Amino acid sequence: MRRGISVMEAVLGLAISSIVVLAVLSMYTKGQHVFVNQAAFGDALEESRYPFACLSRDVKAAFGVAASWTVGGETYASSANALVLSLPAVDADGIIIEDSSQPLGTHLDHIVYAVAEGRLERIYDPKPGVSAKPGSRRYLADNIRGLAFTYYGDNGTALSSGFAAAVSIGAQVTVRQRGAGSRFFDRMLDSRFKLRNK
């Protein structure tokens, strides 16, 4: 005579299998949270590195810091939150266009770095009719939580005004990315860049 399982055995089996399934789902959910958080952290790191690569290239190519510059009717002034660079205008071959009648012996293009609505913007404004480079306006990073510039003189001390005398520029960018749930990751990078010929 075959005997089936009792109600008690069925309930006990169901309880054990439910605990196992809940444990597996919990581990899976935690693994997903770790994955999403690591991806957010990596994105925050990448979002902060790219602007630094552009900034480094532009500062090293610049002749100096401009006090202010007007692009498209909007005036940007070099400050703790914005940077205006003057760099030599170049021809189609990338050669600096020299002109002894100009104060620095060349025509100047300008680059502006500023934050607009949480996005880091880079504006390239070439000298009209001289520079072969086209003007551009693009966003380098989203989710910018902070942007700060420090201007250093030739003795290494921070300048509070007269930024045109700067020989190097310190930049600090903080980017925020959302992770799993209500978790956010802030990634801050800072570096110092030396201006050309200074």
N, C-alpha and C positions, 0 to 999 in steps of 0.2 A: 504494500500500500504506500503510495507517494503522499508525502506530506508537503503542503505549500508553506509559504512564509506567513508568519503571524502579523497582525496589525502592528504590534510593538516593534518587530524587526523592520517592517517597512518604514515606520516613522523614524526609527533610529538610523536607518540607511539614508533616508531623505535628509535628515538633520546633518549627518556627516558630509554627504555630498554637497549640501548647501554651504557648509563652512568652507569646504575646499574651493568651491566655485567663487565664493566671496573673497577668499584669500588670493586666488589667482587674479580676479578682477582688480583688487586693490593694488597688487604688484604691477599690473599692466598700467593702471591709471597713474601710479607714482612714476613709472618709467616714462610715460608720455609727458608728464609734467617736467621731469628732468630734461627730456629731449627738447621740449619747447623752450625751457629756460636757457639751456645751453645755446640753442639757435638764436634766441634773443640777445644773449650776451655776445655771441659772435657777430651778430648784425650790428650791435652797438659799437663794437670794436672796429668793424669795417667802415661804418658810417663816420667814425672819427679819424680814421687813417687817411682816407682819400682826400679830404680837404687839406690835410697837412702836407700831402705830396704836392698838391697844386700851390699851396701857400709857400712852401719851401722853394719851389722852382721860381715863382714870381718874385719873391723877396730877393733871392740871389741874383736875379736879372735886373732888378731895379736900381736906378741911380740914387733914389732917395724917397722919403716920405713927403707927400704933398699935404699942405695944410687943409685944402678942401678941393673939391672938383664937382662940377655940375654935369650930370648926364640925364638927358631926356627931361630937362626942366626940374630935376630933383638934385639938390646939393647935398653932398656927403662930405663930412669933415673927419679928419683923422682924430680919433679919440680912443678911449678905453674900449669902445664897442664897435668901432669901424676903422678900417685901414684904407688909405688912399696912397697908391704907389705911382711914382713917375718912372717910366722905363723908356729906353731909346726906341724910336720908331725904326722899323726895318723894311727893306725892300722885298720883292718877291723871292729873292734868293736867301733871305734871312740875314742880310748884311745891314749893319747899322747905317742909317742915312745921316751923314755928317753935314753940318751947316755951321760955319764959324760965326754966323750972325746970331745964332741962338746962345743963350746963357751957358749951357753945358756943352756947346759944340755940336749939338744934335737936336733934332725935333723929338718931342716926347709924346708917348702914348700914356694912358692912365688905366690902372686897374683898381677897382673898388671891391672890398670885402665887407659885407654887412649882413646882419640877420634881419629877415623880413618874414613875419608871421611864423616864427619857429623854423625857418629854413635858411641855411647859409647860402647867400647869393654872391656870385663872382661876376662883376661887370667889367668887360674889356672895352675901353673907349679909345680907338685909334685916332691919331691926328688926321683930320679930314684932308684929302687931297695929297697926302704925303705917305702915310704908312700903307703898306700892302696888306697888313693883317685886317681881316674883317672885324667889325664890332660884334660883341656877343654878350648875352646876358643869360646865365644859367645857374641853376641851383645845384650845389655840390653835396648837400646833405639835408635830410629832413630831421625832425624831432630834436632840434638844437635846444638844449636847456640853458646854455650859457656860452658866451664868446667874450673873451677879454684879451686886449692887447696891452703890452707894456713896452715902452720905448726906452732904449738905453743909449746913453751918450758914450763918447770915446773913452771915458774913465770907468765905464761899467755901471754907473749909477743910473737909476731910473729917472726919466725926465717927466716932469709934471706939466710942462708946456714946451713950446718950441720944438715940436716933433720932427721938424725938418733937419734938426741937428743929430737925429738918431743914427747910430752906426749899426745897431742890431735891434731886432724886434722879438719880443717874447709873445707867444700866442698860446691861449688856453681854450680848448673847445670841449664842451660837455654835451654828450648825446644821450638821449633816453630812449629805450626800447621796452615795449610791454612784453612780459613773459606770460607764464600760465597763471590763470586766475587774476588776482589783483596785484601781482608782483611786477615791479619795474626794475630795470637795470640801467644805471647811469654809468657811462664810461667817459672818463676825462683824460685827455691827453694834453700835455703842454711841452713846448719846445721853444728854442731860441734860434733865430736865423740871422745871419750876418748879411748886410746889404753889400752890393757890388762895390768894389774899390774903396771900401771903408775899413 
